[in-house]
């Protein structure tokens, strides 16, 4: 089997192992030590947003939330740049054929699942940092954070979340096809200091592998994406976290990017 075939199989089996929306914190965990309304356009800023460019050479690892920001009852789970690099080497670069297809396409930035986390981890540490928090009494309740120093792609976010009311995500490999269907609704997330790209509640309503129903459905997430100083971030959490707690965490992330020097 070639390296490319190995990469495809690893990605697909990772997708199968992570069929639950966010329980991938443990199923697809890391190797490091623990240390609104229905519109979503970039001009919908909450509070004052810093648009000054980040200093040259700023790395995403310096911008992402850390253990000091852990919500009450959660444990910080960092992902080291070294482990990200190892995953890129193991999986190889993602080919065009391996990329998931989200329909409608403008909803791609709103849909989060276990394969999203794998995709984040497969990005180079020079542009992307990833971190997680897991609930101390239930590791399936998790929060995942991604920060990229690259600008967000506006084509991946809807002008109106109603466009994403029913969204599907399909991923193909040489032998396996996974199809997930989501319901998407606006979430009342009061995040300060970022230009909002999306603020949503997503619910997995079906998941199939080669046409057969698999995994558990019904789990809901809060998903927020925002832009600050030309960088962008996404936070996803099971809805066992309150909207207020989630908003506070996302605001802290916006502040950390805003205050970088």
Beta strands, then each sheet from edge to edge (+ up, - down):
strand 1: 74-78
strand 2: 101-103
strand 3: 128-135
strand 4: 138-148
strand 5: 166-172
strand 6: 177-186
strand 7: 195-209
strand 8: 212-213
strand 9: 220-228
strand 10: 231-238
sheet 1: 1+ 3- 4+ 10- 9+ 7- 6+ 5- 2+
sheet 2: 1+ 3- 4+ 10- 9+ 7- 8+
end
